Each structure stands twice: as C-alpha cells, then as structure tokens.
C-alpha cells in the first residue's frame, strides 16, 4: 500500500517504518525541516513539510491509502502547547486528508493517558490533548485509534539512562508497590500497528494493545536482574516525593522556559494503580496478541542500542 507517515524521527515512528517496509509497503515520511533524519530506516522516502499547515501536507497525499499519524509532543511548556501540537497538528492532517485522500484509512497513535486511570478520563494536560486529537479523527469516514501504553525498547532515548544505571546495579522506582501499569515492547507495537493497515475489523475502533498483564515496579526489578544477570539495588521514590519533584520541575520550567517531561499531573499518572489492561479486547477484535513475554521485552530493552 501507499502509506504516509508523520513522526518518522521519533522512537515509535522509526520502528513502525521499519516494519511497514518489511511488510512490503511504499512509505513516505513527512518531517519538519529541523528534524534529525539520520535514524529513519533506509527505503523510506522522506519529505519536508510544515505539519501544522494543511496546504503544506496536501501535496504529499496524492494516492495515499493509509495515513499513520505518529508525530506529537510528550513534553511541553503548558497545556496550551500540548493542545496546539497534539490536537492542532492532527486537525491539519485530517483536513488535508479530507480534501486529498478522503477514502484513506487514518491510524492515530494516541496514548492510554487519553483514557486515564480506570477509564475515568485524562488527568493530565498531555492526556487531554491526546483525547482532543482522537475527537478530531472521529470526523473521518475510516479511522483507527491506538492508545499505546509505555512502549519499551533499547533505542528509546528517554529511557536509556534507566537501563544504563540498571546495568551498573541501581534502579529507581516511582510510587508505591501498589502501582500497576500496562507496557508493550516496541517490536510488538510496531507489528500490531503495521498489521492494522489491512485489518477491516479494526476500523472505527479504539484499541489498546499491551502485554496481557498489569506490571508492577517489583516485577520490573526482577526482570531487570534476570536480564542483566546481577543483583540490582532498588531505590523506591514514594508518591509524595514524585509529586514534589513534579512541582520543582514546574517551577524550574517557569524560570527557564524549558519543556516539561514531568509535572504534578504526570506524577499523578505515574503513581496511579488503576490503569486498565484491554489486550483481551484487542485480541477479540483483531486476533492479534503480543509475541514477546515481559521478561523478553525487558531483556531486549535493557540491551545497549544496536546490540539486538
């Protein structure tokens, strides 16, 4: 199929491109002029576009059969910035698709944060912006929304330091021992999303692929020890201290104008014990299930980049 993709320079985007090319698809990736394209897999056609402009995007959508919208922000200076990037960028792409390729399948890479703990709705600005993006997409005739949980892989720049310190014998865990959350390996997420290009049963659905079990920090710690073959000192950071760090990060961001990866809202997400696992719904609708076990997911994630 002829596929158009945003977010090619990011962790999920470049892994998805690799899988799509392996599946035999013709992939065009749109990037900003300032994007680092060095890690985009060979075989992908790369074009430069203003992703906030429908006119700039439209010229690249002729004959496109599937659109993967993966680009977005996981950190921003404010809720307004999250909305502008995550929802505004989605709106620009949707408007371009309605004009240029109205019959194309639109697959949105959203986040479990859009559902919030216990499906009670988003409790962070990031989650609210992803929910707004989802609402924009539902105006299309053919769409699929993928609410991914945390995707784990060795080439994720945001988590490399965690694994680096684990290989040295130290890990830091956030919140209480009751904290439980969903995870998925980046290879499984890429395979699942690539499969959706030709999965009619998934059209119009919101899907949350993951391992079929909720994971605790204790479970991660044991898997890390198994993966590294050594004892690892676990340093727990209690919930109140996570909130404090979030508050200090907000204060620092206000003073410096930097973008936040952690604030009090995200601290609440991180320390929640009420996330829901919905892999059973994914399997019922699509027949798909993850290939890697949790231990294998951690083993691969803990490797140094390029080791696999």
C-alpha positions, -999 to 999 in steps of 0.1 A, spaced: 0 0 0 10 36 -4 15 49 31 21 84 45 35 88 80 43 115 105 67 112 134 94 93 115 123 106 135 107 95 168 111 62 187 77 47 176 78 62 142 111 49 130 104 14 144 70 14 126 85 25 93 110 -5 95 81 -29 100 60 -13 72 89 -16 48 95 -52 58 58 -58 51 63 -45 15 46 -11 18 56 21 0 63 46 28 66 83 26 75 101 58 69 138 64 93 156 87 100 191 98 129 210 83 147 208 117 141 170 123 171 146 126 165 121 98 197 101 105 178 72 122 149 69 97 152 34 81 165 31 45 139 26 19 116 53 33 110 83 11 115 115 33 98 148 25 99 181 44 66 197 53 50 222 78 29 197 97 7 225 111 -3 235 76 -29 215 57 -17 231 24 19 220 30 8 184 38 -18 181 10 8 179 -18 22 147 -4 -11 128 0 -20 121 -36 -29 84 -40 -22 77 -3 -42 47 10 -31 47 47 -20 76 69 -2 69 101 -1 99 124 26 92 150 40 127 155 32 145 187 46 160 219 52 141 252 66 172 269 56 209 266 57 242 284 19 243 290 -14 226 284 -20 251 255 13 239 239 2 203 242 -32 211 226 -15 231 198 9 203 189 -11 171 196 -46 183 186 -37 211 162 -13 191 142 -39 163 140 -65 187 128 -42 200 100 -35 165 88 -72 154 90 -82 185 70 -56 177 43 -68 141 42 -104 150 37 -95 170 6 -68 149 -9 -75 113 0 -109 111 18 -111 73 15 -77 67 31 -75 48 64 -63 72 91 -44 55 120 -37 77 150 -10 68 175 -27 81 207 -19 72 243 -35 54 272 -33 87 290 -63 98 269 -84 73 288 -69 80 322 -67 56 352 -97 33 354 -110 49 322 -121 79 342 -108 104 316 -75 121 312 -60 137 343 -30 154 327 -27 181 300 -9 156 278 -38 131 281 -64 158 274 -45 169 243 -44 133 230 -81 129 237 -88 161 217 -67 146 188 -89 115 190 -120 135 187 -107 153 156 -100 119 139 -135 105 145 -148 130 119 -132 109 92 -150 80 75 -122 55 82 -100 57 112 -84 35 139 -71 49 172 -43 31 190 -40 40 227 -5 28 233 8 22 269 45 26 276 65 11 247 98 -4 257 129 -7 235 166 -2 237 166 27 212 143 49 232 164 79 242 141 89 270 147 56 290 183 47 281 196 62 313 173 39 333 187 8 317 222 21 318 221 25 356 204 -9 359 233 -25 341 255 -8 368 234 -22 396 209 6 405 173 12 396 149 39 408 112 31 411 84 57 414 54 55 437 42 27 460 44 -11 455 7 -10 445 14 9 413 5 -11 382 6 -2 346 5 -15 311 35 -20 289 44 -33 254 76 -40 235 83 -16 207 86 -46 183 52 -58 192 37 -24 190 52 -19 155 39 -52 143 5 -45 156 2 -10 141 16 -22 107 -10 -50 107 -38 -25 111 -33 -12 75 -51 -43 64 -75 -52 93 -110 -41 83 -124 -53 117 -104 -26 135 -119 4 115 -137 28 138 -123 12 169 -102 25 198 -76 -2 206 -51 -5 235 -25 -32 227 -3 -44 256 10 -74 274 -19 -92 289 -9 -84 325 -5 -53 346 31 -48 356 45 -36 390 78 -20 397 87 -51 417 81 -72 386 103 -49 365 131 -51 391 131 -89 390 131 -89 352 159 -64 351 180 -86 374 173 -116 352 182 -96 320 215 -82 334 225 -113 353 232 -94 385 217 -81 417 203 -46 414 198 -22 442 162 -8 440 157 27 453 120 35 458 108 70 454 75 74 473 45 91 457 47 123 477 83 127 466 73 121 430 48 149 433 74 171 449 98 165 420 70 174 396 63 207 415 100 216 414 102 207 377 72 231 371 90 258 390 122 253 371 103 253 338 86 286 346 120 302 354 138 288 324 111 284 298 120 247 293 96 220 283 84 196 310 87 158 309 74 156 345 50 178 363 24 172 390 -2 160 365 22 134 351 33 125 386 -3 115 393 -4 93 361 29 77 371 18 68 406 -17 56 398 -26 20 405 -58 20 384 -47 16 348 -68 -10 329 -54 -37 306 -75 -41 275 -55 -65 255 -84 -90 256 -105 -65 236 -77 -62 210 -75 -99 206 -113 -103 202 -114 -76 175 -82 -83 156 -70 -117 166 -36 -102 175 -16 -109 206 19 -98 216 48 -122 206 72 -113 234 69 -121 271 75 -95 297 109 -109 306 120 -109 269 106 -74 265 128 -62 294 158 -82 281 157 -65 248 151 -31 262 180 -34 286 205 -41 258 227 -13 246 214 3 214 224 -17 183 231 -49 203 200 -67 191 
